[in-house]
Amino acid sequence: METSATNILDIVIWTGAAISLLGLVGLIWCIISVSRAKRARLDDEAMRQVLKSAIPLNLGALFLSVIGLMMVIVGIFLG
């Protein structure tokens, strides 16, 4: 018989997996964005602008991935 604690931990695990997947999508988007700019052979200033806009998104995506993986680990460990 499943207890409500197990249900809550299942929710934590699956929510963490979804958040981590969202962070992974963000990282892939950053890679594609920068590689497109690199292939376009932009001048130095335009490339700096692309990188300036990609860095905060990259860090945010890494943060989401880490938080999601931490939620998965905590859910597994406590379950």
All heavy atoms as a GROMACS GRO file, in nm:
protein
  590
    1MET      N    1   0.085  -0.118   0.000
    1MET     CA    2   0.000   0.000   0.000
    1MET      C    3   0.089   0.124   0.000
    1MET      O    4   0.184   0.133   0.076
    1MET     CB    5  -0.090  -0.004   0.122
    1MET     CG    6  -0.187   0.108   0.127
    1MET     SD    7  -0.293   0.089   0.268
    1MET     CE    8  -0.450   0.090   0.192
    2GLU      N    9   0.057   0.219  -0.085
    2GLU     CA   10   0.136   0.339  -0.100
    2GLU      C   11   0.089   0.446  -0.002
    2GLU      O   12  -0.030   0.467   0.015
    2GLU     CB   13   0.123   0.391  -0.242
    2GLU     CG   14   0.256   0.408  -0.308
    2GLU     CD   15   0.238   0.449  -0.452
    2GLU    OE1   16   0.211   0.360  -0.533
    2GLU    OE2   17   0.250   0.569  -0.479
    3THR      N   18   0.184   0.512   0.061
    3THR     CA   19   0.149   0.619   0.154
    3THR      C   20   0.152   0.752   0.082
    3THR      O   21   0.202   0.764  -0.030
    3THR     CB   22   0.248   0.621   0.272
    3THR    OG1   23   0.378   0.651   0.220
    3THR    CG2   24   0.250   0.489   0.344
    4SER      N   25   0.100   0.854   0.148
    4SER     CA   26   0.100   0.986   0.086
    4SER      C   27   0.241   1.044   0.076
    4SER      O   28   0.268   1.125  -0.011
    4SER     CB   29   0.009   1.081   0.163
    4SER     OG   30   0.060   1.103   0.292
    5ALA      N   31   0.332   1.000   0.167
    5ALA     CA   32   0.470   1.047   0.159
    5ALA      C   33   0.534   0.997   0.031
    5ALA      O   34   0.610   1.070  -0.034
    5ALA     CB   35   0.549   1.000   0.280
    6THR      N   36   0.505   0.876  -0.009
    6THR     CA   37   0.559   0.824  -0.133
    6THR      C   38   0.503   0.901  -0.252
    6THR      O   39   0.575   0.931  -0.346
    6THR     CB   40   0.527   0.674  -0.147
    6THR    OG1   41   0.576   0.606  -0.032
    6THR    CG2   42   0.591   0.617  -0.269
    7ASN      N   43   0.376   0.933  -0.246
    7ASN     CA   44   0.316   1.011  -0.355
    7ASN      C   45   0.381   1.148  -0.366
    7ASN      O   46   0.405   1.196  -0.476
    7ASN     CB   47   0.167   1.026  -0.334
    7ASN     CG   48   0.093   0.897  -0.357
    7ASN    OD1   49   0.141   0.810  -0.429
    7ASN    ND2   50  -0.023   0.884  -0.296
    8ILE      N   51   0.407   1.211  -0.253
    8ILE     CA   52   0.469   1.343  -0.253
    8ILE      C   53   0.610   1.333  -0.310
    8ILE      O   54   0.652   1.416  -0.390
    8ILE     CB   55   0.469   1.404  -0.112
    8ILE    CG1   56   0.328   1.439  -0.070
    8ILE    CG2   57   0.558   1.527  -0.105
    8ILE    CD1   58   0.313   1.482   0.074
    9LEU      N   59   0.684   1.230  -0.270
    9LEU     CA   60   0.820   1.214  -0.321
    9LEU      C   61   0.821   1.180  -0.469
    9LEU      O   62   0.911   1.222  -0.542
    9LEU     CB   63   0.895   1.110  -0.239
    9LEU     CG   64   0.922   1.151  -0.094
    9LEU    CD1   65   0.990   1.039  -0.017
    9LEU    CD2   66   1.006   1.277  -0.089
   10ASP      N   67   0.722   1.106  -0.514
   10ASP     CA   68   0.710   1.081  -0.658
   10ASP      C   69   0.688   1.212  -0.734
   10ASP      O   70   0.746   1.234  -0.840
   10ASP     CB   71   0.595   0.985  -0.688
   10ASP     CG   72   0.628   0.841  -0.654
   10ASP    OD1   73   0.747   0.810  -0.638
   10ASP    OD2   74   0.533   0.762  -0.642
   11ILE      N   75   0.607   1.298  -0.676
   11ILE     CA   76   0.582   1.428  -0.738
   11ILE      C   77   0.711   1.510  -0.741
   11ILE      O   78   0.742   1.575  -0.841
   11ILE     CB   79   0.469   1.503  -0.664
   11ILE    CG1   80   0.336   1.431  -0.687
   11ILE    CG2   81   0.461   1.649  -0.709
   11ILE    CD1   82   0.223   1.483  -0.601
   12VAL      N   83   0.788   1.506  -0.633
   12VAL     CA   84   0.915   1.579  -0.627
   12VAL      C   85   1.011   1.525  -0.734
   12VAL      O   86   1.077   1.602  -0.805
   12VAL     CB   87   0.978   1.568  -0.486
   12VAL    CG1   88   1.122   1.619  -0.486
   12VAL    CG2   89   0.896   1.645  -0.385
   13ILE      N   90   1.017   1.394  -0.749
   13ILE     CA   91   1.108   1.333  -0.848
   13ILE      C   92   1.067   1.374  -0.989
   13ILE      O   93   1.150   1.418  -1.070
   13ILE     CB   94   1.110   1.180  -0.832
   13ILE    CG1   95   1.178   1.141  -0.701
   13ILE    CG2   96   1.179   1.114  -0.951
   13ILE    CD1   97   1.164   0.995  -0.666
   14TRP      N   98   0.939   1.360  -1.022
   14TRP     CA   99   0.895   1.390  -1.158
   14TRP      C  100   0.899   1.539  -1.187
   14TRP      O  101   0.928   1.581  -1.300
   14TRP     CB  102   0.756   1.332  -1.184
   14TRP     CG  103   0.764   1.184  -1.202
   14TRP    CD1  104   0.722   1.090  -1.114
   14TRP    CD2  105   0.821   1.113  -1.312
   14TRP    NE1  106   0.749   0.964  -1.163
   14TRP    CE2  107   0.810   0.976  -1.285
   14TRP    CE3  108   0.880   1.153  -1.430
   14TRP    CZ2  109   0.857   0.879  -1.373
   14TRP    CZ3  110   0.927   1.056  -1.518
   14TRP    CH2  111   0.914   0.922  -1.489
   15THR      N  112   0.873   1.622  -1.088
   15THR     CA  113   0.886   1.767  -1.106
   15THR      C  114   1.031   1.805  -1.128
   15THR      O  115   1.062   1.886  -1.215
   15THR     CB  116   0.829   1.843  -0.984
   15THR    OG1  117   0.694   1.803  -0.963
   15THR    CG2  118   0.836   1.992  -1.004
   16GLY      N  119   1.119   1.744  -1.051
   16GLY     CA  120   1.262   1.769  -1.070
   16GLY      C  121   1.310   1.726  -1.207
   16GLY      O  122   1.391   1.794  -1.270
   17ALA      N  123   1.260   1.612  -1.254
   17ALA     CA  124   1.298   1.566  -1.388
   17ALA      C  125   1.249   1.663  -1.495
   17ALA      O  126   1.320   1.693  -1.591
   17ALA     CB  127   1.242   1.426  -1.413
   18ALA      N  128   1.128   1.716  -1.478
   18ALA     CA  129   1.074   1.812  -1.574
   18ALA      C  130   1.153   1.942  -1.573
   18ALA      O  131   1.184   1.999  -1.679
   18ALA     CB  132   0.926   1.839  -1.544
   19ILE      N  133   1.189   1.990  -1.454
   19ILE     CA  134   1.268   2.113  -1.443
   19ILE      C  135   1.406   2.092  -1.505
   19ILE      O  136   1.458   2.179  -1.576
   19ILE     CB  137   1.278   2.158  -1.296
   19ILE    CG1  138   1.142   2.206  -1.248
   19ILE    CG2  139   1.382   2.267  -1.278
   19ILE    CD1  140   1.134   2.234  -1.100
   20SER      N  141   1.465   1.977  -1.479
   20SER     CA  142   1.596   1.947  -1.536
   20SER      C  143   1.588   1.940  -1.688
   20SER      O  144   1.678   1.987  -1.759
   20SER     CB  145   1.648   1.816  -1.478
   20SER     OG  146   1.777   1.789  -1.525
   21LEU      N  147   1.482   1.882  -1.740
   21LEU     CA  148   1.463   1.874  -1.885
   21LEU      C  149   1.445   2.014  -1.945
   21LEU      O  150   1.499   2.043  -2.053
   21LEU     CB  151   1.343   1.786  -1.918
   21LEU     CG  152   1.320   1.756  -2.065
   21LEU    CD1  153   1.437   1.676  -2.122
   21LEU    CD2  154   1.192   1.677  -2.081
   22LEU      N  155   1.374   2.101  -1.874
   22LEU     CA  156   1.358   2.238  -1.919
   22LEU      C  157   1.494   2.309  -1.926
   22LEU      O  158   1.522   2.383  -2.021
   22LEU     CB  159   1.263   2.313  -1.826
   22LEU     CG  160   1.224   2.454  -1.864
   22LEU    CD1  161   1.144   2.454  -1.993
   22LEU    CD2  162   1.143   2.517  -1.752
   23GLY      N  163   1.579   2.286  -1.826
   23GLY     CA  164   1.714   2.342  -1.828
   23GLY      C  165   1.797   2.288  -1.943
   23GLY      O  166   1.872   2.362  -2.007
   24LEU      N  167   1.780   2.160  -1.973
   24LEU     CA  168   1.853   2.100  -2.086
   24LEU      C  169   1.810   2.163  -2.218
   24LEU      O  170   1.893   2.190  -2.305
   24LEU     CB  171   1.831   1.949  -2.087
   24LEU     CG  172   1.902   1.872  -2.197
   24LEU    CD1  173   2.052   1.883  -2.181
   24LEU    CD2  174   1.858   1.727  -2.195
   25VAL      N  175   1.681   2.187  -2.232
   25VAL     CA  176   1.631   2.253  -2.354
   25VAL      C  177   1.691   2.393  -2.365
   25VAL      O  178   1.731   2.437  -2.474
   25VAL     CB  179   1.476   2.258  -2.353
   25VAL    CG1  180   1.423   2.350  -2.461
   25VAL    CG2  181   1.420   2.119  -2.368
   26GLY      N  182   1.701   2.464  -2.254
   26GLY     CA  183   1.763   2.596  -2.254
   26GLY      C  184   1.909   2.591  -2.294
   26GLY      O  185   1.957   2.676  -2.370
   27LEU      N  186   1.982   2.491  -2.246
   27LEU     CA  187   2.122   2.477  -2.283
   27LEU      C  188   2.136   2.447  -2.432
   27LEU      O  189   2.224   2.503  -2.499
   27LEU     CB  190   2.188   2.365  -2.201
   27LEU     CG  191   2.213   2.396  -2.055
   27LEU    CD1  192   2.258   2.271  -1.981
   27LEU    CD2  193   2.315   2.506  -2.041
   28ILE      N  194   2.051   2.361  -2.484
   28ILE     CA  195   2.056   2.329  -2.627
   28ILE      C  196   2.024   2.453  -2.709
   28ILE      O  197   2.089   2.479  -2.812
   28ILE     CB  198   1.961   2.212  -2.659
   28ILE    CG1  199   2.016   2.084  -2.597
   28ILE    CG2  200   1.942   2.196  -2.809
   28ILE    CD1  201   1.920   1.967  -2.601
   29TRP      N  202   1.927   2.532  -2.663
   29TRP     CA  203   1.894   2.655  -2.734
   29TRP      C  204   2.013   2.750  -2.737
   29TRP      O  205   2.041   2.813  -2.841
   29TRP     CB  206   1.773   2.724  -2.671
   29TRP     CG  207   1.734   2.846  -2.745
   29TRP    CD1  208   1.652   2.854  -2.855
   29TRP    CD2  209   1.779   2.979  -2.721
   29TRP    NE1  210   1.643   2.984  -2.898
   29TRP    CE2  211   1.720   3.063  -2.817
   29TRP    CE3  212   1.862   3.035  -2.625
   29TRP    CZ2  213   1.743   3.200  -2.820
   29TRP    CZ3  214   1.884   3.172  -2.628
   29TRP    CH2  215   1.824   3.252  -2.725
   30CYS      N  216   2.084   2.762  -2.626
   30CYS     CA  217   2.202   2.850  -2.621
   30CYS      C  218   2.310   2.802  -2.717
   30CYS      O  219   2.372   2.882  -2.788
   30CYS     CB  220   2.258   2.857  -2.479
   30CYS     SG  221   2.159   2.952  -2.365
   31ILE      N  222   2.332   2.672  -2.722
   31ILE     CA  223   2.433   2.617  -2.812
   31ILE      C  224   2.396   2.646  -2.957
   31ILE      O  225   2.480   2.689  -3.037
   31ILE     CB  226   2.449   2.465  -2.788
   31ILE    CG1  227   2.514   2.440  -2.653
   31ILE    CG2  228   2.530   2.400  -2.900
   31ILE    CD1  229   2.508   2.296  -2.608
   32ILE      N  230   2.270   2.624  -2.992
   32ILE     CA  231   2.226   2.648  -3.130
   32ILE      C  232   2.236   2.797  -3.164
   32ILE      O  233   2.281   2.833  -3.274
   32ILE     CB  234   2.082   2.596  -3.149
   32ILE    CG1  235   2.082   2.443  -3.145
   32ILE    CG2  236   2.022   2.646  -3.280
   32ILE    CD1  237   1.944   2.381  -3.142
   33SER      N  238   2.197   2.882  -3.071
   33SER     CA  239   2.201   3.026  -3.096
   33SER      C  240   2.343   3.075  -3.122
   33SER      O  241   2.368   3.149  -3.218
   33SER     CB  242   2.141   3.099  -2.976
   33SER     OG  243   2.159   3.236  -2.986
   34VAL      N  244   2.437   3.031  -3.040
   34VAL     CA  245   2.576   3.076  -3.056
   34VAL      C  246   2.638   3.013  -3.182
   34VAL      O  247   2.713   3.080  -3.253
   34VAL     CB  248   2.657   3.044  -2.929
   34VAL    CG1  249   2.805   3.068  -2.952
   34VAL    CG2  250   2.607   3.128  -2.813
   35SER      N  251   2.605   2.889  -3.210
   35SER     CA  252   2.663   2.827  -3.330
   35SER      C  253   2.609   2.892  -3.458
   35SER      O  254   2.681   2.906  -3.556
   35SER     CB  255   2.639   2.677  -3.331
   35SER     OG  256   2.503   2.648  -3.347
   36ARG      N  257   2.482   2.934  -3.457
   36ARG     CA  258   2.428   3.007  -3.572
   36ARG      C  259   2.501   3.140  -3.591
   36ARG      O  260   2.531   3.180  -3.704
   36ARG     CB  261   2.279   3.034  -3.553
   36ARG     CG  262   2.192   2.917  -3.582
   36ARG     CD  263   2.047   2.956  -3.568
   36ARG     NE  264   1.962   2.840  -3.587
   36ARG     CZ  265   1.834   2.836  -3.556
   36ARG    NH1  266   1.776   2.943  -3.505
   36ARG    NH2  267   1.764   2.727  -3.575
   37ALA      N  268   2.527   3.208  -3.481
   37ALA     CA  269   2.599   3.335  -3.490
   37ALA      C  270   2.741   3.312  -3.540
   37ALA      O  271   2.794   3.393  -3.618
   37ALA     CB  272   2.601   3.403  -3.354
   38LYS      N  273   2.801   3.204  -3.498
   38LYS     CA  274   2.938   3.174  -3.541
   38LYS      C  275   2.940   3.142  -3.690
   38LYS      O  276   3.031   3.185  -3.762
   38LYS     CB  277   2.991   3.056  -3.459
   38LYS     CG  278   3.139   3.044  -3.461
   38LYS     CD  279   3.183   2.939  -3.361
   38LYS     CE  280   3.333   2.933  -3.353
   38LYS     NZ  281   3.378   2.831  -3.260
   39ARG      N  282   2.841   3.065  -3.737
   39ARG     CA  283   2.834   3.031  -3.880
   39ARG      C  284   2.802   3.152  -3.967
   39ARG      O  285   2.840   3.156  -4.083
   39ARG     CB  286   2.729   2.923  -3.904
   39ARG     CG  287   2.787   2.784  -3.895
   39ARG     CD  288   2.685   2.682  -3.938
   39ARG     NE  289   2.616   2.638  -3.817
   39ARG     CZ  290   2.487   2.617  -3.807
   39ARG    NH1  291   2.410   2.632  -3.910
   39ARG    NH2  292   2.434   2.579  -3.694
   40ALA      N  293   2.733   3.250  -3.909
   40ALA     CA  294   2.700   3.371  -3.984
   40ALA      C  295   2.820   3.462  -4.001
   40ALA      O  296   2.813   3.562  -4.074
   40ALA     CB  297   2.587   3.447  -3.915
   41ARG      N  298   2.930   3.429  -3.936
   41ARG     CA  299   3.054   3.509  -3.943
   41ARG      C  300   3.027   3.657  -3.916
   41ARG      O  301   3.060   3.746  -3.995
   41ARG     CB  302   3.123   3.490  -4.077
   41ARG     CG  303   3.163   3.348  -4.105
   41ARG     CD  304   3.239   3.338  -4.234
   41ARG     NE  305   3.259   3.199  -4.270
   41ARG     CZ  306   3.365   3.127  -4.239
   41ARG    NH1  307   3.460   3.181  -4.167
   41ARG    NH2  308   3.376   3.002  -4.278
   42LEU      N  309   2.964   3.680  -3.800
   42LEU     CA  310   2.933   3.817  -3.760
   42LEU      C  311   3.060   3.892  -3.725
   42LEU      O  312   3.162   3.832  -3.688
   42LEU     CB  313   2.839   3.815  -3.640
   42LEU     CG  314   2.703   3.749  -3.660
   42LEU    CD1  315   2.629   3.744  -3.527
   42LEU    CD2  316   2.622   3.823  -3.763
   43ASP      N  317   3.052   4.023  -3.733
   43ASP     CA  318   3.167   4.101  -3.690
   43ASP      C  319   3.179   4.094  -3.538
   43ASP      O  320   3.092   4.042  -3.469
   43ASP     CB  321   3.156   4.246  -3.739
   43ASP     CG  322   3.036   4.319  -3.681
   43ASP    OD1  323   2.942   4.252  -3.641
   43ASP    OD2  324   3.041   4.444  -3.677
   44ASP      N  325   3.286   4.147  -3.487
   44ASP     CA  326   3.319   4.132  -3.345
   44ASP      C  327   3.210   4.188  -3.253
   44ASP      O  328   3.171   4.123  -3.156
   44ASP     CB  329   3.453   4.200  -3.317
   44ASP     CG  330   3.511   4.159  -3.182
   44ASP    OD1  331   3.496   4.041  -3.145
   44ASP    OD2  332   3.570   4.246  -3.115
   45GLU      N  333   3.159   4.306  -3.286
   45GLU     CA  334   3.059   4.370  -3.199
   45GLU      C  335   2.927   4.293  -3.201
   45GLU      O  336   2.863   4.274  -3.096
   45GLU     CB  337   3.038   4.516  -3.244
   45GLU     CG  338   2.955   4.596  -3.148
   45GLU     CD  339   3.014   4.605  -3.008
   45GLU    OE1  340   3.137   4.613  -2.995
   45GLU    OE2  341   2.935   4.603  -2.911
   46ALA      N  342   2.886   4.247  -3.317
   46ALA     CA  343   2.761   4.170  -3.326
   46ALA      C  344   2.775   4.036  -3.252
   46ALA      O  345   2.681   3.992  -3.186
   46ALA     CB  346   2.724   4.146  -3.472
   47MET      N  347   2.892   3.975  -3.262
   47MET     CA  348   2.914   3.848  -3.191
   47MET      C  349   2.911   3.871  -3.040
   47MET      O  350   2.856   3.790  -2.966
   47MET     CB  351   3.047   3.786  -3.233
   47MET     CG  352   3.075   3.654  -3.167
   47MET     SD  353   2.955   3.527  -3.209
   47MET     CE  354   3.030   3.460  -3.352
   48ARG      N  355   2.967   3.982  -2.996
   48ARG     CA  356   2.962   4.014  -2.853
   48ARG      C  357   2.818   4.030  -2.805
   48ARG      O  358   2.783   3.989  -2.695
   48ARG     CB  359   3.041   4.142  -2.823
   48ARG     CG  360   3.190   4.122  -2.825
   48ARG     CD  361   3.260   4.254  -2.794
   48ARG     NE  362   3.400   4.246  -2.824
   48ARG     CZ  363   3.493   4.218  -2.734
   48ARG    NH1  364   3.457   4.196  -2.609
   48ARG    NH2  365   3.619   4.212  -2.769
   49GLN      N  366   2.734   4.092  -2.886
   49GLN     CA  367   2.594   4.110  -2.849
   49GLN      C  368   2.521   3.976  -2.838
   49GLN      O  369   2.442   3.955  -2.746
   49GLN     CB  370   2.522   4.201  -2.951
   49GLN     CG  371   2.563   4.345  -2.943
   49GLN     CD  372   2.531   4.407  -2.807
   49GLN    OE1  373   2.437   4.369  -2.740
   49GLN    NE2  374   2.614   4.501  -2.766
   50VAL      N  375   2.550   3.887  -2.931
   50VAL     CA  376   2.488   3.754  -2.926
   50VAL      C  377   2.534   3.681  -2.800
   50VAL      O  378   2.452   3.619  -2.728
   50VAL     CB  379   2.522   3.672  -3.052
   50VAL    CG1  380   2.480   3.528  -3.037
   50VAL    CG2  381   2.458   3.735  -3.174
   51LEU      N  382   2.662   3.687  -2.771
   51LEU     CA  383   2.714   3.619  -2.652
   51LEU      C  384   2.662   3.683  -2.524
   51LEU      O  385   2.634   3.612  -2.427
   51LEU     CB  386   2.867   3.619  -2.655
   51LEU     CG  387   2.931   3.534  -2.763
   51LEU    CD1  388   3.083   3.550  -2.761
   51LEU    CD2  389   2.893   3.388  -2.748
   52LYS      N  390   2.649   3.816  -2.523
   52LYS     CA  391   2.594   3.883  -2.405
   52LYS      C  392   2.451   3.840  -2.377
   52LYS      O  393   2.411   3.829  -2.262
   52LYS     CB  394   2.599   4.036  -2.423
   52LYS     CG  395   2.728   4.098  -2.384
   52LYS     CD  396   2.716   4.250  -2.394
   52LYS     CE  397   2.845   4.318  -2.358
   52LYS     NZ  398   2.836   4.463  -2.366
   53SER      N  399   2.374   3.818  -2.483
   53SER     CA  400   2.236   3.775  -2.460
   53SER      C  401   2.228   3.626  -2.426
   53SER      O  402   2.133   3.583  -2.361
   53SER     CB  403   2.152   3.805  -2.584
   53SER     OG  404   2.191   3.724  -2.692
   54ALA      N  405   2.326   3.547  -2.469
   54ALA     CA  406   2.322   3.403  -2.444
   54ALA      C  407   2.373   3.366  -2.305
   54ALA      O  408   2.329   3.266  -2.248
   54ALA     CB  409   2.403   3.330  -2.551
   55ILE      N  410   2.463   3.442  -2.251
   55ILE     CA  411   2.525   3.406  -2.122
   55ILE      C  412   2.423   3.401  -2.008
   55ILE      O  413   2.420   3.302  -1.933
   55ILE     CB  414   2.644   3.498  -2.090
   55ILE    CG1  415   2.761   3.461  -2.180
   55ILE    CG2  416   2.687   3.485  -1.944
   55ILE    CD1  417   2.880   3.553  -2.168
   56PRO      N  418   2.337   3.501  -1.988
   56PRO     CA  419   2.239   3.490  -1.879
   56PRO      C  420   2.143   3.372  -1.898
   56PRO      O  421   2.108   3.304  -1.801
   56PRO     CB  422   2.164   3.622  -1.882
   56PRO     CG  423   2.249   3.716  -1.956
   56PRO     CD  424   2.330   3.634  -2.051
   57LEU      N  425   2.102   3.348  -2.022
   57LEU     CA  426   2.015   3.234  -2.049
   57LEU      C  427   2.087   3.102  -2.022
   57LEU      O  428   2.027   3.007  -1.970
   57LEU     CB  429   1.965   3.239  -2.192
   57LEU     CG  430   1.874   3.357  -2.225
   57LEU    CD1  431   1.847   3.364  -2.374
   57LEU    CD2  432   1.745   3.346  -2.148
   58ASN      N  433   2.214   3.097  -2.057
   58ASN     CA  434   2.294   2.977  -2.031
   58ASN      C  435   2.305   2.951  -1.882
   58ASN      O  436   2.287   2.837  -1.836
   58ASN     CB  437   2.432   2.994  -2.095
   58ASN     CG  438   2.511   2.867  -2.096
   58ASN    OD1  439   2.459   2.759  -2.073
   58ASN    ND2  440   2.639   2.879  -2.124
   59LEU      N  441   2.333   3.054  -1.805
   59LEU     CA  442   2.344   3.037  -1.660
   59LEU      C  443   2.211   2.999  -1.597
   59LEU      O  444   2.205   2.917  -1.506
   59LEU     CB  445   2.400   3.164  -1.597
   59LEU     CG  446   2.547   3.193  -1.626
   59LEU    CD1  447   2.586   3.329  -1.568
   59LEU    CD2  448   2.636   3.084  -1.571
   60GLY      N  449   2.103   3.060  -1.646
   60GLY     CA  450   1.970   3.024  -1.596
   60GLY      C  451   1.935   2.880  -1.627
   60GLY      O  452   1.877   2.808  -1.544
   61ALA      N  453   1.970   2.833  -1.748
   61ALA     CA  454   1.944   2.695  -1.786
   61ALA      C  455   2.026   2.598  -1.701
   61ALA      O  456   1.977   2.493  -1.658
   61ALA     CB  457   1.973   2.675  -1.934
   62LEU      N  458   2.151   2.634  -1.675
   62LEU     CA  459   2.234   2.550  -1.587
   62LEU      C  460   2.175   2.544  -1.446
   62LEU      O  461   2.173   2.438  -1.383
   62LEU     CB  462   2.377   2.604  -1.581
   62LEU     CG  463   2.467   2.571  -1.698
   62LEU    CD1  464   2.598   2.647  -1.687
   62LEU    CD2  465   2.493   2.422  -1.703
   63PHE      N  466   2.128   2.658  -1.398
   63PHE     CA  467   2.065   2.662  -1.266
   63PHE      C  468   1.943   2.572  -1.260
   63PHE      O  469   1.925   2.495  -1.165
   63PHE     CB  470   2.028   2.807  -1.232
   63PHE     CG  471   1.956   2.821  -1.101
   63PHE    CD1  472   2.026   2.810  -0.982
   63PHE    CD2  473   1.820   2.844  -1.096
   63PHE    CE1  474   1.961   2.824  -0.861
   63PHE    CE2  475   1.755   2.857  -0.976
   63PHE     CZ  476   1.825   2.847  -0.857
   64LEU      N  477   1.858   2.579  -1.362
   64LEU     CA  478   1.739   2.493  -1.366
   64LEU      C  479   1.778   2.346  -1.368
   64LEU      O  480   1.717   2.264  -1.300
   64LEU     CB  481   1.653   2.525  -1.488
   64LEU     CG  482   1.564   2.647  -1.479
   64LEU    CD1  483   1.494   2.668  -1.612
   64LEU    CD2  484   1.464   2.633  -1.368
   65SER      N  485   1.878   2.312  -1.446
   65SER     CA  486   1.922   2.173  -1.453
   65SER      C  487   1.972   2.124  -1.318
   65SER      O  488   1.939   2.014  -1.274
   65SER     CB  489   2.032   2.157  -1.558
   65SER     OG  490   1.982   2.179  -1.686
   66VAL      N  491   2.050   2.206  -1.252
   66VAL     CA  492   2.105   2.166  -1.122
   66VAL      C  493   1.994   2.152  -1.018
   66VAL      O  494   1.990   2.054  -0.943
   66VAL     CB  495   2.212   2.268  -1.075
   66VAL    CG1  496   2.249   2.247  -0.930
   66VAL    CG2  497   2.335   2.257  -1.163
   67ILE      N  498   1.903   2.248  -1.013
   67ILE     CA  499   1.792   2.241  -0.917
   67ILE      C  500   1.706   2.118  -0.944
   67ILE      O  501   1.666   2.047  -0.852
   67ILE     CB  502   1.709   2.370  -0.921
   67ILE    CG1  503   1.791   2.488  -0.870
   67ILE    CG2  504   1.581   2.357  -0.840
   67ILE    CD1  505   1.839   2.476  -0.727
   68GLY      N  506   1.677   2.092  -1.072
   68GLY     CA  507   1.598   1.975  -1.106
   68GLY      C  508   1.666   1.845  -1.066
   68GLY      O  509   1.602   1.756  -1.009
   69LEU      N  510   1.794   1.835  -1.093
   69LEU     CA  511   1.867   1.713  -1.055
   69LEU      C  512   1.876   1.698  -0.903
   69LEU      O  513   1.868   1.586  -0.851
   69LEU     CB  514   2.007   1.713  -1.116
   69LEU     CG  515   2.009   1.691  -1.267
   69LEU    CD1  516   2.150   1.708  -1.321
   69LEU    CD2  517   1.955   1.555  -1.304
   70MET      N  518   1.888   1.811  -0.832
   70MET     CA  519   1.888   1.804  -0.686
   70MET      C  520   1.754   1.754  -0.634
   70MET      O  521   1.748   1.676  -0.539
   70MET     CB  522   1.924   1.941  -0.626
   70MET     CG  523   2.070   1.975  -0.639
   70MET     SD  524   2.115   2.143  -0.591
   70MET     CE  525   2.031   2.168  -0.440
   71MET      N  526   1.644   1.800  -0.696
   71MET     CA  527   1.512   1.753  -0.654
   71MET      C  528   1.497   1.603  -0.678
   71MET      O  529   1.443   1.532  -0.593
   71MET     CB  530   1.403   1.829  -0.730
   71MET     CG  531   1.386   1.972  -0.688
   71MET     SD  532   1.270   2.063  -0.791
   71MET     CE  533   1.116   1.983  -0.746
   72VAL      N  534   1.547   1.555  -0.791
   72VAL     CA  535   1.541   1.412  -0.820
   72VAL      C  536   1.620   1.333  -0.717
   72VAL      O  537   1.572   1.232  -0.662
   72VAL     CB  538   1.592   1.382  -0.963
   72VAL    CG1  539   1.610   1.234  -0.985
   72VAL    CG2  540   1.496   1.440  -1.066
   73ILE      N  541   1.741   1.378  -0.686
   73ILE     CA  542   1.826   1.307  -0.590
   73ILE      C  543   1.763   1.306  -0.450
   73ILE      O  544   1.761   1.204  -0.382
   73ILE     CB  545   1.967   1.370  -0.588
   73ILE    CG1  546   2.038   1.338  -0.720
   73ILE    CG2  547   2.049   1.319  -0.470
   73ILE    CD1  548   2.168   1.412  -0.740
   74VAL      N  549   1.709   1.422  -0.408
   74VAL     CA  550   1.645   1.428  -0.276
   74VAL      C  551   1.522   1.338  -0.272
   74VAL      O  552   1.499   1.265  -0.174
   74VAL     CB  553   1.607   1.574  -0.241
   74VAL    CG1  554   1.514   1.582  -0.124
   74VAL    CG2  555   1.734   1.654  -0.214
   75GLY      N  556   1.444   1.338  -0.379
   75GLY     CA  557   1.326   1.251  -0.383
   75GLY      C  558   1.361   1.105  -0.377
   75GLY      O  559   1.296   1.026  -0.307
   76ILE      N  560   1.465   1.065  -0.449
   76ILE     CA  561   1.509   0.926  -0.446
   76ILE      C  562   1.566   0.889  -0.311
   76ILE      O  563   1.540   0.783  -0.254
   76ILE     CB  564   1.610   0.898  -0.559
   76ILE    CG1  565   1.539   0.904  -0.695
   76ILE    CG2  566   1.678   0.762  -0.541
   76ILE    CD1  567   1.634   0.899  -0.813
   77PHE      N  568   1.648   0.980  -0.255
   77PHE     CA  569   1.714   0.953  -0.128
   77PHE      C  570   1.613   0.939  -0.015
   77PHE      O  571   1.625   0.850   0.070
   77PHE     CB  572   1.813   1.067  -0.096
   77PHE     CG  573   1.891   1.046   0.029
   77PHE    CD1  574   1.987   0.947   0.036
   77PHE    CD2  575   1.869   1.125   0.139
   77PHE    CE1  576   2.059   0.927   0.152
   77PHE    CE2  577   1.940   1.106   0.256
   77PHE     CZ  578   2.036   1.006   0.262
   78LEU      N  579   1.510   1.024  -0.014
   78LEU     CA  580   1.412   1.018   0.094
   78LEU      C  581   1.304   0.913   0.071
   78LEU      O  582   1.231   0.877   0.162
   78LEU     CB  583   1.348   1.155   0.112
   78LEU     CG  584   1.440   1.266   0.161
   78LEU    CD1  585   1.365   1.398   0.166
   78LEU    CD2  586   1.501   1.232   0.294
   79GLY      N  587   1.294   0.867  -0.055
   79GLY     CA  588   1.191   0.767  -0.088
   79GLY      C  589   1.237   0.634  -0.056
   79GLY      O  590   1.219   0.540  -0.004
   0.00000   0.00000   0.00000
